[in-house]
């Protein structure tokens, strides 16, 4: 059982109540109907300061992580993303000073088991050559990233998960291999300790080498609300056990400089209430973790990974789907969204043109709408000292620019102040 920072129990002794702190975050105690024999208090986490803007003082940013440089180089097709308020690397490179992603073969000696059963770099995390891994990772980071790098730095390791119980299905082989190495009752502990050492030391090295980078792991945290196929009354909620398990990864959140949950939509979730709920609870869980395990500058920035098409397809999202992904992330107070795509978007002149047309018609205009609305809301309601987020859980209000909706921003949204500011509208310097 992990100590849960968002729901701690404390002993009430007589009339003496101590308000605890968790890594610098104050908890307020709520007492309802306690009797003389009661010894449990309910508690909730006070709001941490919002993460500061990550790009050009914008409260919400959209970052391009798609290989469209190939469209320019091979087909002469230019996307001109800057006009749509989209942050990109120079010449739309996949890796650069604004955005870099490290896949399993690009950072150190990541251990995994191939489909045929061959062990790579030890196969399981506890067998990884950790010191050699760190030496190679240091060399790769030094070569790839400038010393003043301050962009997004995402590590994409997806072969296994650091918590034993989450390695099901195709990942079950990591449990079987671990059990073969030691006695069964020790295999979980050895696996999790190995995973923690590998992941936390890699982040520690990366932040030491490039301290201004927003380092984190892709798809962390995860909500595991994938059961929309199995139930008729899908709600999108994260299972309570999974929120508890996410708290067990405290060591990871404390080393992370940003959180990168995935909000990719599949075709069956398109333009549907299920799709909206799926994304809502995934971003909400990331926001919970961000506030519960803040950095020195405030909550960890949440930058959700999204696609412009449905997963595993080149079918583009509708306006409603963009609202359910980009729009939902902005309305919940995330720092931004990363738009990811693979080489399939640039495999031919036809695909490059299709993507450019989508950007220049639906996507670009929608992004300008959302980023402008977030900026204006921050300026108007929060004195540019905070980020707007929905005032009420369950509200469908979104940060969209239209004469009708913008009039109700104040009633629909609240300010989450950046560190150093306080007040309902972030109008006062914090003591």
C-alpha positions, -999 to +999 in steps of 0.1 A: +000+000+000+013+034-009+009+066+011-016+086-009-008+123-010-043+132-021-061+113+006-042+109+038-056+098+071-044+113+103-050+105+140-070+129+159-058+132+195-080+152+217-083+187+203-048+190+188-048+190+150-017+194+130-020+204+094+005+183+075+026+191+045+036+167+017+068+178-001+059+215+005+022+212-003-002+220+025-032+198+032-064+212+046-084+190+070-121+185+067-139+172+098-175+161+095-194+143+123-165+131+143-174+115+175-152+112+206-141+078+194-133+089+159-096+087+149-097+095+112-098+128+094-107+134+058-083+156+039-079+173+005-050+188-013-049+225-016-044+238-051-007+241-061+005+270-082+000+265-119+030+255-139+045+286-156+039+291-194+063+270-214+065+290-246+064+328-251+043+334-220+014+316-236-008+298-210-016+271-235+008+259-263+005+235-292+037+218-301+043+201-335+060+166-332+054+154-367+080+145-394+068+171-420+104+182-428+103+154-453+073+171-470+095+202-475+126+184-486+112+158-510+080+175-523+085+212-517+053+214-495+056+240-468+032+240-438+040+275-425+029+265-390+039+297-372+009+315-386-014+291-366+004+297-333+019+262-335+054+257-319+078+238-342+114+230-345+135+248-370+125+236-405+099+214-389+125+188-378+113+159-357+141+167-332+153+201-323+155+229-297+117+231-290+108+194-291+128+162-289+116+126-284+139+097-275+128+063-286+140+030-271+171+028-293+181+065-291+188+068-254+212+045-236+208+008-233+170+002-228+162-034-218+134-052-235+124-086-250+119-089-287+089-107-302+110-137-309+121-139-273+156-125-276+167-104-247+181-069-255+203-052-229+194-078-203+157-080-213+142-069-180+151-036-161+168-054-131+192-070-156+201-038-175+237-027-176+228+005-157+262+022-155+269+016-192+234+028-200+240+061-182+274+066-199+259+061-234+228+082-225+251+111-214+270+110-247+238+110-267+222+139-248+254+159-251+255+153-289+219+159-296+208+188-274+225+222-271+237+232-237+210+258-234+182+234-244+149+245-228+123+226-249+102+194-244+123+163-239+102+131-240+114+096-233+093+070-251+098+037-234+068+015-239+079-022-238+072-027-201+057-007-172+075+000-139+047-014-117+047-052-118+009-055-117+005-034-149+025-058-171-004-078-186-010-091-220+020-089-243+040-075-213+034-107-192+067-120-205+086-095-183+070-111-152+078-146-165+114-137-171+117-120-137+103-151-120+128-173-138+157-152-124+148-154-087+123-170-063+088-160-072+082-140-040+112-118-048+106-113-085+082-083-082+104-065-058+135-070-080+116-059-112+102-028-096+135-018-080+152-023-113+126-002-132+128+026-106+166+027-107+167+028-145+139+053-151+148+077-122+185+077-128+180+084-165+158+114-156+183+125-130+211+124-155+191+142-182+180+170-159+216+174-146+229+177-182+201+199-196+184+214-165+161+237-185+145+209-205+110+196-197+120+160-192+094+133-188+081+099-200+055+095-227+022+081-215+029+089-178+006+091-160-019+067-175-056+064-164-061+029-178-097+038-187-096+016-218-127-004-210-151+015-233-153-017-254-164-038-226-192-019-209-224-003-222-224+026-196-188+037-200-181+067-178-144+073-185-134+072-149-100+060-139-103+029-117-096+039-080-069+012-079-051+029-108-051+063-091-036+046-061-010+029-082-001+062-098+007+075-064+030+046-060+051+062-087+060+092-065+096+085-072+089+091-109+069+123-105+095+138-083+122+133-110+099+145-139+099+180-151+067+176-171+039+150-176+030+136-210-003+116-209-017+102-241-051+112-254-051+095-288-086+087-300-095+055-318-122+055-345-150+041-322-145+071-299-148+096-327-174+125-323-189+107-292-196+113-256-174+083-248-145+100-265-150+132-245-151+112-212-121+091-222-100+123-227-115+142-198-105+117-171-070+110-186-061+147-185-078+151-151-057+123-136-025+140-150-036+173-135-041+156-102-006+141-102+009+174-114-006+192-083+002+165-058+039+163-068+048+199-077+082+212-086+098+243-072+080+265-097+046+250-092+025+221-105+043+200-131+033+211-167+008+187-183+014+184-220-010+158-235+001+138-265-026+140-292-030+130-329-046+148-357-060+115-370-075+085-352-049+060-339-034+037-365-052+055-393-048+085-415-084+095-410-084+131-398-103+142-367-135+162-369-140+196-353-158+178-324-129+155-320-105+185-318-127+199-291-126+167-272-088+166-273-071+199-277-100+219-264-106+197-234-069+199-224-070+237-226-102+239-206-088+217-178-058+240-174-031+219-191+000+237-202-004+225-238-007+196-263+019+178-284+006+168-318+024+136-328+025+117-361+047+091-377+063+090-412+030+078-427+020+115-429+049+122-452+052+090-472+039+105-504+032+139-520-005+131-517-003+125-479+018+157-474-008+177-493-037+161-473-020+171-441-012+206-452-048+211-464-061+199-430-038+223-412-048+252-434-085+246-431-098+230-399-068+224-376-049+257-378-080+278-373-091+258-343-057+260-327-056+298-331-091+300-316-081+280-285-046+295-279-060+330-283-089+323-260-065+309-233-043+340-236-072+364-234-088+346-205-055+346-186-051+383-193-087+394-186-095+371-156-061+364-141-041+396-148-018+374-170-006+359-137-024+326-140-040+301-162-078+296-167-093+263-159-129+251-156-146+263-124-168+232-120-162+195-124-185+181-151-189+214-168-188+213-206-175+249-209-145+253-232-120+280-239-133+290-273-135+324-288-170+334-298-190+365-287-216+344-269-193+321-250-167+347-241-192+367-221-196+337-197-159+330-192-159+344-157-188+322-145-174+291-162-137+294-155-115+301-125-078+312-123-050+290-112-023+314-103+014+310-112+038+308-083+043+343-067+006+353-072-026+349-053-062+361-051-093+350-070-079+368-101-042+364-093-041+401-086-019+401-055+017+391-050+020+361-028+038+365+005 
